[in-house]
Amino acid sequence: MTDRDDRVKRGREYEKLAATFFEQQGYQVLERNWQAGHKEIDLIIRNENQIIFVEVKSSRTPNFGHPAERVDQRKISNLVSAARQYLLAKNISGTDLRFDVVTFSEGRLEHFPNAFPAE
């Protein structure tokens, strides 16, 4: 297994843990790893009349800063663009939108609701 394969596998495991975190709060997981061209949304969640687009980040070591710091402006633009494509593809309108970030650092889950606005 290559380093990239290992990172992808670990990332998928953290995404499952994040999905479980939301499900335990009564939220409904609509999609996992939804693709819009080369862009991907890790999780798409529904909570009543709200659609939540979730980016999951992790790090094994604190040497490179907190994982949330890797959600930069380019990543935010890609997520917002992919979210718009999702809403069009699923013909969803009239719902509130939210963008959350879930991080795993040293095995600890942190949830950042409303991490950034929908540009």
Residue pairs with C-beta under 8 A, 6 or more apart in sequence:
1 9
10 58
11 56
11 58
12 33
14 56
14 58
14 104
15 32
15 33
15 42
15 43
15 56
17 104
17 109
18 42
18 43
18 54
18 56
18 102
18 109
19 29
19 32
19 43
21 102
21 109
21 111
22 29
22 43
22 45
22 52
22 54
23 29
26 47
27 45
27 46
27 47
27 52
28 45
28 46
28 47
29 43
29 44
29 45
30 44
30 45
30 46
30 51
31 41
31 43
31 44
31 86
32 42
32 43
32 44
33 40
33 41
33 42
34 40
34 41
34 44
34 82
34 86
36 81
36 82
36 85
36 86
37 85
39 78
39 79
39 81
39 82
39 85
40 82
41 53
41 54
41 55
41 79
41 82
41 83
41 86
42 54
42 55
42 56
43 52
43 53
43 54
43 56
43 102
44 51
44 52
44 53
44 54
44 86
45 51
45 52
45 53
45 54
45 100
46 52
49 94
49 95
49 96
50 95
50 96
50 97
50 98
51 83
51 87
51 92
51 95
51 96
51 97
51 98
52 97
52 98
52 99
52 100
52 113
53 79
53 82
53 83
53 86
53 97
53 98
53 99
53 100
54 99
54 100
54 101
54 102
55 71
55 75
55 79
55 99
55 100
55 101
55 102
55 115
56 101
56 102
56 103
56 104
57 67
57 68
57 70
57 71
57 101
57 102
57 103
57 104
58 67
58 103
58 104
58 105
59 65
59 66
59 67
59 103
59 104
59 105
62 105
62 106
66 103
66 105
67 103
67 104
67 105
68 101
68 103
68 110
68 112
68 115
71 101
71 115
71 116
76 99
76 116
76 119
77 119
79 99
80 99
80 118
80 119
83 97
83 99
83 118
86 92
87 93
87 97
97 118
98 113
98 114
99 114
99 115
99 116
99 117
99 118
100 111
100 112
100 113
100 114
100 115
101 111
101 112
101 115
102 109
102 110
102 111
102 112
103 109
103 110
103 112
104 110
